[in-house]
Amino acid sequence: MEAKERKNLQTVQTFISAIGSGDIQRAMETLADDVYWESPVSLSPPPELSWAKPRHGKQQVLQFIEDMWSVVQPYVMDTLGVIAQGDRVIIEGRHQCQVRSTGKFYDHQWVQVFILKDGLITSHQQYYDTAQILEAFHNNN
């Protein structure tokens, strides 16, 4: 792995670690001012996923985090694999979260694609199947 790829990987790992520990300020420091953020990548995200819309800039990424955390409580975030190539870092992982309104848990796998420039994250797109998450939003007794 080249030095640039190692630096990019370290930046992404810093972001993920900071989010996991609740250090939002540190996480924001890894983002470019004009960062593009999308999670999940979807042409028609379900309304239950209030956080699911494209975001532009650090302030909107912060709003994304606040929107998501107001609806779900994260418990587990595991990294399953990492690829760093050029300006791109791809991470495969899984989350376990609890939907605050129902108390139900979901556990799902995802892929996050980060693009970096000059050591900062300029783009993030996260891909995951929303069906399992939606089940946790509904009270099916």
N, C-alpha and C positions, 0 to 999 in steps of 0.2 A: 504494500500500500504506500502510495506517495505521501509526502508531507502535507500537501494540500488536502488530500482525502482524509488523512488522520485528523487534521484540524477541523474539517467539516464534521466528521464523525463526533469529535469531542464537543463541538458546539451543540449538535443535536442531543447528545447524551446529557449535556449540561441542562438544556431546555427540559428534557423529560424528567431528569432528576429533580429539578427545581419545581416543576409542576407537582410531582409526586410528593414532595416534602411541604408543599404549600407556599414556597418562596416565589410568589408571582413576580415580584420586582426583578429578581435574578433571571427568571424565565424571559421577561420582556426585554432584558438587555441582550438576548441572543437574536432578537428579531430586527430586521431592517425596518426603517420608519414606514416604508410603503409596502410592507409584507401583504401577500395575498393568502387568504386562509379559507379552506373549504372542508367541512366535515359534517356529514358524509358527502361524498361526491354523488349527487343525485339530481336528475332533472325535475323530480317531483317528490321532495321529502315529505314524509307524513307530518301532519300538524302537531302530533304529540312531541316531536323532536324540535322544540322551539329554537334550539341552537343551530339547526340545520339550514344555513344559508351562507352564501359567500360573504366573506369579510375582507375589508381593505384597511390596512394600517394597524398600528399597535393598539390604539384605543378600541377598535372593533374586535381585535383578537381578545383583548381583556374582557370585552362585553360577551364574547363567545364563551369564555371560561366561566364567567359569572352566570350566564344563562344556563349553561349545562349543569353546573354545580348546584344551581337553585332547584333543579328538577331531579337530579340523580346524585347519589353519594358513592363515589368511587371507593373500592376496597382493595382490589388487586390489580396490578398492571405488570404483566410479565412480558419481557422481550424474548421472542423465540428465534429471531435471526436478524442479521444486519448485513446490508450491502452498501459499500461506499465506492462510488465510481465518479470521478470528475467532480462536478458541482452537485451531484445528486447523492442523497442518502436515503435508503429504503429500509424500513424497519417492519418486521412482521411481529405481531404480538397478540396479547389477549387482555381483556378487561373483565373484571367482575364488579358490577355496580348494583346498587339498590335504588329503585324508583321511590322517591320520597312519598308520593301520594298514595301508593298501594302497598309499600313495604316489600314488594316482590324483588327478587334478585334476577339478574341476567348475567350470563357469561358468554362472551363472544370473541371471535378472532377478528383481526383487522390488519390492514397494511397502510402504513403512512409513508408518503413520498415527500421528502424535503428537498428544496433546491436552495443552494447557498451562493452568495457572492460576497467576496471580501470578508469571509468569516462570519457572515450574518445570514439568518434564514430569510429568504425573499419570497418563498412559496411553500405552502403545505397543503397537501390533499390527502384525505383519509378515506379509505374504502372499507366498507363493512356492510354486512347484510342486516338491514334494519328489522326484519321480521321477528327475530328472537327478542329484540329490545321491545318491540311493540307489545308482545305478549305480556311483558312485565308491567306495562302501563294499564292493562285492562284487568278489572276485578271479575274474573271468571270463577265463580264458586263451585 
